[in-house]
């Protein structure tokens, strides 16, 4: 079950990134942005989250 969860996590993160951060798809193209990336904090602040 863990492998399934790990496989779904990047796709879920990608969908959230596309929906809420107006980002482009990255799965299979490049490495994901880690949640500690300063750009994430900036964007969350802009969204009031």
PDBQT receptor file of N, H, CA, C and O in Angstrom, charges set to zero:
ATOM      1  N   UNK A   1       0.822  -1.199   0.000  1.00  0.00    +0.000 N 
ATOM      2  CA  UNK A   1       0.000   0.000   0.000  1.00  0.00    +0.000 C 
ATOM      3  C   UNK A   1       0.864   1.261   0.000  1.00  0.00    +0.000 C 
ATOM      4  O   UNK A   1       0.493   2.278  -0.586  1.00  0.00    +0.000 OA
ATOM      5  N   UNK A   2       2.012   1.184   0.658  1.00  0.00    +0.000 N 
ATOM      6  H   UNK A   2       2.314   0.357   1.134  1.00  0.00    +0.000 HD
ATOM      7  CA  UNK A   2       2.879   2.359   0.734  1.00  0.00    +0.000 C 
ATOM      8  C   UNK A   2       3.328   2.818  -0.651  1.00  0.00    +0.000 C 
ATOM      9  O   UNK A   2       3.392   4.018  -0.917  1.00  0.00    +0.000 OA
ATOM     10  N   UNK A   3       3.640   1.866  -1.535  1.00  0.00    +0.000 N 
ATOM     11  H   UNK A   3       3.588   0.891  -1.319  1.00  0.00    +0.000 HD
ATOM     12  CA  UNK A   3       4.068   2.220  -2.890  1.00  0.00    +0.000 C 
ATOM     13  C   UNK A   3       2.969   2.963  -3.639  1.00  0.00    +0.000 C 
ATOM     14  O   UNK A   3       3.247   3.900  -4.387  1.00  0.00    +0.000 OA
ATOM     15  N   UNK A   4       1.723   2.546  -3.438  1.00  0.00    +0.000 N 
ATOM     16  H   UNK A   4       1.497   1.785  -2.830  1.00  0.00    +0.000 HD
ATOM     17  CA  UNK A   4       0.596   3.215  -4.088  1.00  0.00    +0.000 C 
ATOM     18  C   UNK A   4       0.481   4.643  -3.578  1.00  0.00    +0.000 C 
ATOM     19  O   UNK A   4       0.294   5.574  -4.362  1.00  0.00    +0.000 OA
ATOM     20  N   UNK A   5       0.594   4.817  -2.267  1.00  0.00    +0.000 N 
ATOM     21  H   UNK A   5       0.746   4.060  -1.630  1.00  0.00    +0.000 HD
ATOM     22  CA  UNK A   5       0.520   6.154  -1.670  1.00  0.00    +0.000 C 
ATOM     23  C   UNK A   5       1.646   7.032  -2.190  1.00  0.00    +0.000 C 
ATOM     24  O   UNK A   5       1.423   8.195  -2.529  1.00  0.00    +0.000 OA
ATOM     25  N   UNK A   6       2.846   6.488  -2.255  1.00  0.00    +0.000 N 
ATOM     26  H   UNK A   6       3.027   5.544  -1.979  1.00  0.00    +0.000 HD
ATOM     27  CA  UNK A   6       3.976   7.265  -2.747  1.00  0.00    +0.000 C 
ATOM     28  C   UNK A   6       3.808   7.606  -4.221  1.00  0.00    +0.000 C 
ATOM     29  O   UNK A   6       4.259   8.663  -4.661  1.00  0.00    +0.000 OA
ATOM     30  N   UNK A   7       3.176   6.743  -4.981  1.00  0.00    +0.000 N 
ATOM     31  H   UNK A   7       2.810   5.884  -4.623  1.00  0.00    +0.000 HD
ATOM     32  CA  UNK A   7       2.947   7.016  -6.397  1.00  0.00    +0.000 C 
ATOM     33  C   UNK A   7       1.887   8.094  -6.585  1.00  0.00    +0.000 C 
ATOM     34  O   UNK A   7       1.982   8.897  -7.513  1.00  0.00    +0.000 OA
ATOM     35  N   UNK A   8       0.890   8.121  -5.726  1.00  0.00    +0.000 N 
ATOM     36  H   UNK A   8       0.813   7.469  -4.972  1.00  0.00    +0.000 HD
ATOM     37  CA  UNK A   8      -0.184   9.105  -5.834  1.00  0.00    +0.000 C 
ATOM     38  C   UNK A   8       0.230  10.480  -5.330  1.00  0.00    +0.000 C 
ATOM     39  O   UNK A   8      -0.270  11.494  -5.817  1.00  0.00    +0.000 OA
ATOM     40  N   UNK A   9       1.129  10.525  -4.372  1.00  0.00    +0.000 N 
ATOM     41  H   UNK A   9       1.535   9.701  -3.977  1.00  0.00    +0.000 HD
ATOM     42  CA  UNK A   9       1.511  11.804  -3.763  1.00  0.00    +0.000 C 
ATOM     43  C   UNK A   9       2.033  12.819  -4.776  1.00  0.00    +0.000 C 
ATOM     44  O   UNK A   9       1.586  13.965  -4.743  1.00  0.00    +0.000 OA
ATOM     45  N   UNK A  10       2.952  12.465  -5.674  1.00  0.00    +0.000 N 
ATOM     46  H   UNK A  10       3.315  11.534  -5.701  1.00  0.00    +0.000 HD
ATOM     47  CA  UNK A  10       3.425  13.463  -6.646  1.00  0.00    +0.000 C 
ATOM     48  C   UNK A  10       2.319  13.952  -7.576  1.00  0.00    +0.000 C 
ATOM     49  O   UNK A  10       2.276  15.130  -7.929  1.00  0.00    +0.000 OA
ATOM     50  N   UNK A  11       1.431  13.052  -7.969  1.00  0.00    +0.000 N 
ATOM     51  H   UNK A  11       1.466  12.095  -7.683  1.00  0.00    +0.000 HD
ATOM     52  CA  UNK A  11       0.344  13.452  -8.859  1.00  0.00    +0.000 C 
ATOM     53  C   UNK A  11      -0.640  14.371  -8.143  1.00  0.00    +0.000 C 
ATOM     54  O   UNK A  11      -1.148  15.327  -8.728  1.00  0.00    +0.000 OA
ATOM     55  N   UNK A  12      -0.905  14.074  -6.876  1.00  0.00    +0.000 N 
ATOM     56  H   UNK A  12      -0.492  13.297  -6.400  1.00  0.00    +0.000 HD
ATOM     57  CA  UNK A  12      -1.787  14.928  -6.083  1.00  0.00    +0.000 C 
ATOM     58  C   UNK A  12      -1.156  16.295  -5.891  1.00  0.00    +0.000 C 
ATOM     59  O   UNK A  12      -1.823  17.320  -6.034  1.00  0.00    +0.000 OA
ATOM     60  N   UNK A  13       0.124  16.309  -5.569  1.00  0.00    +0.000 N 
ATOM     61  H   UNK A  13       0.665  15.476  -5.453  1.00  0.00    +0.000 HD
ATOM     62  CA  UNK A  13       0.832  17.580  -5.395  1.00  0.00    +0.000 C 
ATOM     63  C   UNK A  13       0.824  18.380  -6.691  1.00  0.00    +0.000 C 
ATOM     64  O   UNK A  13       0.672  19.602  -6.670  1.00  0.00    +0.000 OA
ATOM     65  N   UNK A  14       0.984  17.699  -7.807  1.00  0.00    +0.000 N 
ATOM     66  H   UNK A  14       1.107  16.707  -7.824  1.00  0.00    +0.000 HD
ATOM     67  CA  UNK A  14       0.973  18.382  -9.096  1.00  0.00    +0.000 C 
ATOM     68  C   UNK A  14      -0.394  19.010  -9.362  1.00  0.00    +0.000 C 
ATOM     69  O   UNK A  14      -0.474  20.141  -9.841  1.00  0.00    +0.000 OA
ATOM     70  N   UNK A  15      -1.461  18.289  -9.056  1.00  0.00    +0.000 N 
ATOM     71  H   UNK A  15      -1.397  17.370  -8.667  1.00  0.00    +0.000 HD
ATOM     72  CA  UNK A  15      -2.819  18.805  -9.273  1.00  0.00    +0.000 C 
ATOM     73  C   UNK A  15      -3.066  20.034  -8.392  1.00  0.00    +0.000 C 
ATOM     74  O   UNK A  15      -3.636  21.022  -8.855  1.00  0.00    +0.000 OA
ATOM     75  N   UNK A  16      -2.645  19.976  -7.143  1.00  0.00    +0.000 N 
ATOM     76  H   UNK A  16      -2.182  19.173  -6.767  1.00  0.00    +0.000 HD
ATOM     77  CA  UNK A  16      -2.782  21.119  -6.237  1.00  0.00    +0.000 C 
ATOM     78  C   UNK A  16      -1.983  22.296  -6.772  1.00  0.00    +0.000 C 
ATOM     79  O   UNK A  16      -2.470  23.426  -6.786  1.00  0.00    +0.000 OA
ATOM     80  N   UNK A  17      -0.757  22.035  -7.211  1.00  0.00    +0.000 N 
ATOM     81  H   UNK A  17      -0.362  21.117  -7.200  1.00  0.00    +0.000 HD
ATOM     82  CA  UNK A  17       0.103  23.088  -7.750  1.00  0.00    +0.000 C 
ATOM     83  C   UNK A  17      -0.542  23.755  -8.958  1.00  0.00    +0.000 C 
ATOM     84  O   UNK A  17      -0.528  24.980  -9.075  1.00  0.00    +0.000 OA
ATOM     85  N   UNK A  18      -1.105  22.953  -9.854  1.00  0.00    +0.000 N 
ATOM     86  H   UNK A  18      -1.117  21.958  -9.759  1.00  0.00    +0.000 HD
ATOM     87  CA  UNK A  18      -1.743  23.501 -11.052  1.00  0.00    +0.000 C 
ATOM     88  C   UNK A  18      -3.008  24.282 -10.699  1.00  0.00    +0.000 C 
ATOM     89  O   UNK A  18      -3.255  25.349 -11.262  1.00  0.00    +0.000 OA
ATOM     90  N   UNK A  19      -3.797  23.763  -9.782  1.00  0.00    +0.000 N 
ATOM     91  H   UNK A  19      -3.596  22.897  -9.325  1.00  0.00    +0.000 HD
ATOM     92  CA  UNK A  19      -5.082  24.368  -9.444  1.00  0.00    +0.000 C 
ATOM     93  C   UNK A  19      -4.931  25.657  -8.650  1.00  0.00    +0.000 C 
ATOM     94  O   UNK A  19      -5.561  26.662  -8.977  1.00  0.00    +0.000 OA
ATOM     95  N   UNK A  20      -4.106  25.639  -7.616  1.00  0.00    +0.000 N 
ATOM     96  H   UNK A  20      -3.593  24.823  -7.350  1.00  0.00    +0.000 HD
ATOM     97  CA  UNK A  20      -4.038  26.765  -6.692  1.00  0.00    +0.000 C 
ATOM     98  C   UNK A  20      -2.873  27.717  -6.925  1.00  0.00    +0.000 C 
ATOM     99  O   UNK A  20      -2.906  28.856  -6.458  1.00  0.00    +0.000 OA
ATOM    100  N   UNK A  21      -1.854  27.272  -7.632  1.00  0.00    +0.000 N 
ATOM    101  H   UNK A  21      -1.827  26.347  -8.010  1.00  0.00    +0.000 HD
ATOM    102  CA  UNK A  21      -0.672  28.098  -7.828  1.00  0.00    +0.000 C 
ATOM    103  C   UNK A  21      -0.436  28.442  -9.296  1.00  0.00    +0.000 C 
ATOM    104  O   UNK A  21       0.592  29.023  -9.644  1.00  0.00    +0.000 OA
ATOM    105  N   UNK A  22      -1.385  28.085 -10.151  1.00  0.00    +0.000 N 
ATOM    106  H   UNK A  22      -2.220  27.613  -9.869  1.00  0.00    +0.000 HD
ATOM    107  CA  UNK A  22      -1.299  28.373 -11.577  1.00  0.00    +0.000 C 
ATOM    108  C   UNK A  22       0.008  27.859 -12.178  1.00  0.00    +0.000 C 
ATOM    109  O   UNK A  22       0.620  28.510 -13.025  1.00  0.00    +0.000 OA
ATOM    110  N   UNK A  23       0.418  26.683 -11.722  1.00  0.00    +0.000 N 
ATOM    111  H   UNK A  23      -0.079  26.155 -11.034  1.00  0.00    +0.000 HD
ATOM    112  CA  UNK A  23       1.686  26.129 -12.180  1.00  0.00    +0.000 C 
ATOM    113  C   UNK A  23       1.521  25.178 -13.348  1.00  0.00    +0.000 C 
ATOM    114  O   UNK A  23       0.412  24.752 -13.672  1.00  0.00    +0.000 OA
ATOM    115  N   UNK A  24       2.623  24.857 -13.966  1.00  0.00    +0.000 N 
ATOM    116  H   UNK A  24       3.524  25.203 -13.703  1.00  0.00    +0.000 HD
ATOM    117  CA  UNK A  24       2.650  23.902 -15.066  1.00  0.00    +0.000 C 
ATOM    118  C   UNK A  24       2.924  22.505 -14.515  1.00  0.00    +0.000 C 
ATOM    119  O   UNK A  24       3.524  22.352 -13.451  1.00  0.00    +0.000 OA
ATOM    120  N   UNK A  25       2.485  21.509 -15.240  1.00  0.00    +0.000 N 
ATOM    121  H   UNK A  25       1.998  21.634 -16.104  1.00  0.00    +0.000 HD
ATOM    122  CA  UNK A  25       2.730  20.122 -14.839  1.00  0.00    +0.000 C 
ATOM    123  C   UNK A  25       4.227  19.841 -14.816  1.00  0.00    +0.000 C 
ATOM    124  O   UNK A  25       4.965  20.329 -15.672  1.00  0.00    +0.000 OA
ATOM    125  N   UNK A  26       4.672  19.067 -13.855  1.00  0.00    +0.000 N 
ATOM    126  H   UNK A  26       4.072  18.670 -13.159  1.00  0.00    +0.000 HD
ATOM    127  CA  UNK A  26       6.094  18.753 -13.778  1.00  0.00    +0.000 C 
ATOM    128  C   UNK A  26       6.364  17.270 -13.619  1.00  0.00    +0.000 C 
ATOM    129  O   UNK A  26       7.495  16.835 -13.838  1.00  0.00    +0.000 OA
ATOM    130  N   UNK A  27       5.366  16.473 -13.246  1.00  0.00    +0.000 N 
ATOM    131  H   UNK A  27       4.448  16.826 -13.068  1.00  0.00    +0.000 HD
ATOM    132  CA  UNK A  27       5.607  15.046 -13.084  1.00  0.00    +0.000 C 
ATOM    133  C   UNK A  27       6.099  14.486 -14.411  1.00  0.00    +0.000 C 
ATOM    134  O   UNK A  27       5.521  14.758 -15.463  1.00  0.00    +0.000 OA
ATOM    135  N   UNK A  28       7.153  13.715 -14.353  1.00  0.00    +0.000 N 
ATOM    136  H   UNK A  28       7.622  13.494 -13.498  1.00  0.00    +0.000 HD
ATOM    137  CA  UNK A  28       7.830  13.103 -15.504  1.00  0.00    +0.000 C 
ATOM    138  C   UNK A  28       8.701  14.079 -16.281  1.00  0.00    +0.000 C 
ATOM    139  O   UNK A  28       9.390  13.665 -17.213  1.00  0.00    +0.000 OA
ATOM    140  N   UNK A  29       8.694  15.356 -15.931  1.00  0.00    +0.000 N 
ATOM    141  H   UNK A  29       8.134  15.693 -15.174  1.00  0.00    +0.000 HD
ATOM    142  CA  UNK A  29       9.517  16.325 -16.658  1.00  0.00    +0.000 C 
ATOM    143  C   UNK A  29      10.657  16.866 -15.805  1.00  0.00    +0.000 C 
ATOM    144  O   UNK A  29      11.757  17.086 -16.313  1.00  0.00    +0.000 OA
ATOM    145  N   UNK A  30      10.412  17.081 -14.523  1.00  0.00    +0.000 N 
ATOM    146  H   UNK A  30       9.519  16.902 -14.111  1.00  0.00    +0.000 HD
ATOM    147  CA  UNK A  30      11.429  17.661 -13.650  1.00  0.00    +0.000 C 
ATOM    148  C   UNK A  30      11.108  17.343 -12.205  1.00  0.00    +0.000 C 
ATOM    149  O   UNK A  30      10.059  16.772 -11.909  1.00  0.00    +0.000 OA
ATOM    150  N   UNK A  31      11.992  17.703 -11.319  1.00  0.00    +0.000 N 
ATOM    151  H   UNK A  31      12.845  18.167 -11.560  1.00  0.00    +0.000 HD
ATOM    152  CA  UNK A  31      11.798  17.447  -9.896  1.00  0.00    +0.000 C 
ATOM    153  C   UNK A  31      10.765  18.416  -9.320  1.00  0.00    +0.000 C 
ATOM    154  O   UNK A  31      10.695  19.569  -9.747  1.00  0.00    +0.000 OA
ATOM    155  N   UNK A  32       9.970  17.963  -8.364  1.00  0.00    +0.000 N 
ATOM    156  H   UNK A  32      10.027  17.026  -8.017  1.00  0.00    +0.000 HD
ATOM    157  CA  UNK A  32       8.993  18.849  -7.738  1.00  0.00    +0.000 C 
ATOM    158  C   UNK A  32       9.668  19.914  -6.882  1.00  0.00    +0.000 C 
ATOM    159  O   UNK A  32      10.816  19.757  -6.464  1.00  0.00    +0.000 OA
ATOM    160  N   UNK A  33       8.947  20.989  -6.629  1.00  0.00    +0.000 N 
ATOM    161  H   UNK A  33       8.015  21.117  -6.968  1.00  0.00    +0.000 HD
ATOM    162  CA  UNK A  33       9.434  22.028  -5.725  1.00  0.00    +0.000 C 
ATOM    163  C   UNK A  33       9.114  21.580  -4.311  1.00  0.00    +0.000 C 
ATOM    164  O   UNK A  33       7.975  21.221  -4.013  1.00  0.00    +0.000 OA
ATOM    165  N   UNK A  34      10.100  21.597  -3.450  1.00  0.00    +0.000 N 
ATOM    166  H   UNK A  34      11.025  21.888  -3.692  1.00  0.00    +0.000 HD
ATOM    167  CA  UNK A  34       9.857  21.182  -2.069  1.00  0.00    +0.000 C 
ATOM    168  C   UNK A  34       9.001  22.214  -1.353  1.00  0.00    +0.000 C 
ATOM    169  O   UNK A  34       9.039  23.399  -1.684  1.00  0.00    +0.000 OA
ATOM    170  N   UNK A  35       8.229  21.764  -0.373  1.00  0.00    +0.000 N 
ATOM    171  H   UNK A  35       8.198  20.801  -0.104  1.00  0.00    +0.000 HD
ATOM    172  CA  UNK A  35       7.310  22.661   0.323  1.00  0.00    +0.000 C 
ATOM    173  C   UNK A  35       8.033  23.736   1.122  1.00  0.00    +0.000 C 
ATOM    174  O   UNK A  35       7.424  24.734   1.507  1.00  0.00    +0.000 OA
ATOM    175  N   UNK A  36       9.328  23.544   1.375  1.00  0.00    +0.000 N 
ATOM    176  H   UNK A  36       9.823  22.733   1.062  1.00  0.00    +0.000 HD
ATOM    177  CA  UNK A  36      10.096  24.545   2.112  1.00  0.00    +0.000 C 
ATOM    178  C   UNK A  36      10.699  25.605   1.197  1.00  0.00    +0.000 C 
ATOM    179  O   UNK A  36      11.370  26.521   1.672  1.00  0.00    +0.000 OA
ATOM    180  N   UNK A  37      10.470  25.490  -0.098  1.00  0.00    +0.000 N 
ATOM    181  H   UNK A  37       9.925  24.745  -0.483  1.00  0.00    +0.000 HD
ATOM    182  CA  UNK A  37      10.977  26.472  -1.054  1.00  0.00    +0.000 C 
ATOM    183  C   UNK A  37      10.368  27.836  -0.740  1.00  0.00    +0.000 C 
ATOM    184  O   UNK A  37       9.157  27.928  -0.540  1.00  0.00    +0.000 OA
ATOM    185  N   UNK A  38      11.167  28.890  -0.692  1.00  0.00    +0.000 N 
ATOM    186  H   UNK A  38      12.151  28.816  -0.854  1.00  0.00    +0.000 HD
ATOM    187  CA  UNK A  38      10.656  30.231  -0.373  1.00  0.00    +0.000 C 
ATOM    188  C   UNK A  38       9.523  30.688  -1.291  1.00  0.00    +0.000 C 
ATOM    189  O   UNK A  38       8.667  31.468  -0.873  1.00  0.00    +0.000 OA
ATOM    190  N   UNK A  39       9.509  30.217  -2.522  1.00  0.00    +0.000 N 
ATOM    191  H   UNK A  39      10.204  29.583  -2.862  1.00  0.00    +0.000 HD
ATOM    192  CA  UNK A  39       8.429  30.594  -3.443  1.00  0.00    +0.000 C 
ATOM    193  C   UNK A  39       7.069  30.115  -2.946  1.00  0.00    +0.000 C 
ATOM    194  O   UNK A  39       6.052  30.769  -3.175  1.00  0.00    +0.000 OA
ATOM    195  N   UNK A  40       7.055  28.978  -2.269  1.00  0.00    +0.000 N 
ATOM    196  H   UNK A  40       7.881  28.446  -2.083  1.00  0.00    +0.000 HD
ATOM    197  CA  UNK A  40       5.801  28.455  -1.721  1.00  0.00    +0.000 C 
ATOM    198  C   UNK A  40       5.295  29.379  -0.622  1.00  0.00    +0.000 C 
ATOM    199  O   UNK A  40       4.111  29.714  -0.590  1.00  0.00    +0.000 OA
ATOM    200  N   UNK A  41       6.177  29.788   0.272  1.00  0.00    +0.000 N 
ATOM    201  H   UNK A  41       7.138  29.515   0.245  1.00  0.00    +0.000 HD
ATOM    202  CA  UNK A  41       5.783  30.700   1.351  1.00  0.00    +0.000 C 
ATOM    203  C   UNK A  41       5.270  32.023   0.806  1.00  0.00    +0.000 C 
ATOM    204  O   UNK A  41       4.280  32.560   1.302  1.00  0.00    +0.000 OA
ATOM    205  N   UNK A  42       5.937  32.546  -0.205  1.00  0.00    +0.000 N 
ATOM    206  H   UNK A  42       6.742  32.109  -0.607  1.00  0.00    +0.000 HD
ATOM    207  CA  UNK A  42       5.514  33.811  -0.814  1.00  0.00    +0.000 C 
ATOM    208  C   UNK A  42       4.120  33.667  -1.405  1.00  0.00    +0.000 C 
ATOM    209  O   UNK A  42       3.251  34.508  -1.177  1.00  0.00    +0.000 OA
ATOM    210  N   UNK A  43       3.909  32.599  -2.164  1.00  0.00    +0.000 N 
ATOM    211  H   UNK A  43       4.615  31.915  -2.349  1.00  0.00    +0.000 HD
ATOM    212  CA  UNK A  43       2.605  32.419  -2.821  1.00  0.00    +0.000 C 
ATOM    213  C   UNK A  43       1.497  32.180  -1.801  1.00  0.00    +0.000 C 
ATOM    214  O   UNK A  43       0.392  32.697  -1.966  1.00  0.00    +0.000 OA
ATOM    215  N   UNK A  44       1.764  31.421  -0.766  1.00  0.00    +0.000 N 
ATOM    216  H   UNK A  44       2.662  31.001  -0.632  1.00  0.00    +0.000 HD
ATOM    217  CA  UNK A  44       0.764  31.211   0.275  1.00  0.00    +0.000 C 
ATOM    218  C   UNK A  44       0.394  32.534   0.934  1.00  0.00    +0.000 C 
ATOM    219  O   UNK A  44      -0.776  32.772   1.235  1.00  0.00    +0.000 OA
ATOM    220  N   UNK A  45       1.382  33.394   1.159  1.00  0.00    +0.000 N 
ATOM    221  H   UNK A  45       2.333  33.200   0.915  1.00  0.00    +0.000 HD
ATOM    222  CA  UNK A  45       1.114  34.719   1.710  1.00  0.00    +0.000 C 
ATOM    223  C   UNK A  45       0.255  35.551   0.775  1.00  0.00    +0.000 C 
ATOM    224  O   UNK A  45      -0.645  36.261   1.222  1.00  0.00    +0.000 OA
ATOM    225  N   UNK A  46       0.528  35.468  -0.514  1.00  0.00    +0.000 N 
ATOM    226  H   UNK A  46       1.260  34.891  -0.877  1.00  0.00    +0.000 HD
ATOM    227  CA  UNK A  46      -0.262  36.211  -1.498  1.00  0.00    +0.000 C 
ATOM    228  C   UNK A  46      -1.713  35.738  -1.515  1.00  0.00    +0.000 C 
ATOM    229  O   UNK A  46      -2.628  36.526  -1.752  1.00  0.00    +0.000 OA
ATOM    230  N   UNK A  47      -1.911  34.466  -1.265  1.00  0.00    +0.000 N 
ATOM    231  H   UNK A  47      -1.167  33.826  -1.072  1.00  0.00    +0.000 HD
ATOM    232  CA  UNK A  47      -3.256  33.895  -1.254  1.00  0.00    +0.000 C 
ATOM    233  C   UNK A  47      -3.954  34.080   0.094  1.00  0.00    +0.000 C 
ATOM    234  O   UNK A  47      -5.129  33.747   0.244  1.00  0.00    +0.000 OA
ATOM    235  N   UNK A  48      -3.227  34.607   1.060  1.00  0.00    +0.000 N 
ATOM    236  H   UNK A  48      -2.272  34.878   0.938  1.00  0.00    +0.000 HD
ATOM    237  CA  UNK A  48      -3.789  34.794   2.391  1.00  0.00    +0.000 C 
ATOM    238  C   UNK A  48      -3.924  33.501   3.175  1.00  0.00    +0.000 C 
ATOM    239  O   UNK A  48      -4.776  33.382   4.056  1.00  0.00    +0.000 OA
ATOM    240  N   UNK A  49      -3.081  32.538   2.850  1.00  0.00    +0.000 N 
ATOM    241  H   UNK A  49      -2.389  32.635   2.135  1.00  0.00    +0.000 HD
ATOM    242  CA  UNK A  49      -3.137  31.242   3.538  1.00  0.00    +0.000 C 
ATOM    243  C   UNK A  49      -2.009  31.078   4.518  1.00  0.00    +0.000 C 
ATOM    244  O   UNK A  49      -1.911  30.044   5.179  1.00  0.00    +0.000 OA
TER     245      UNK A  49
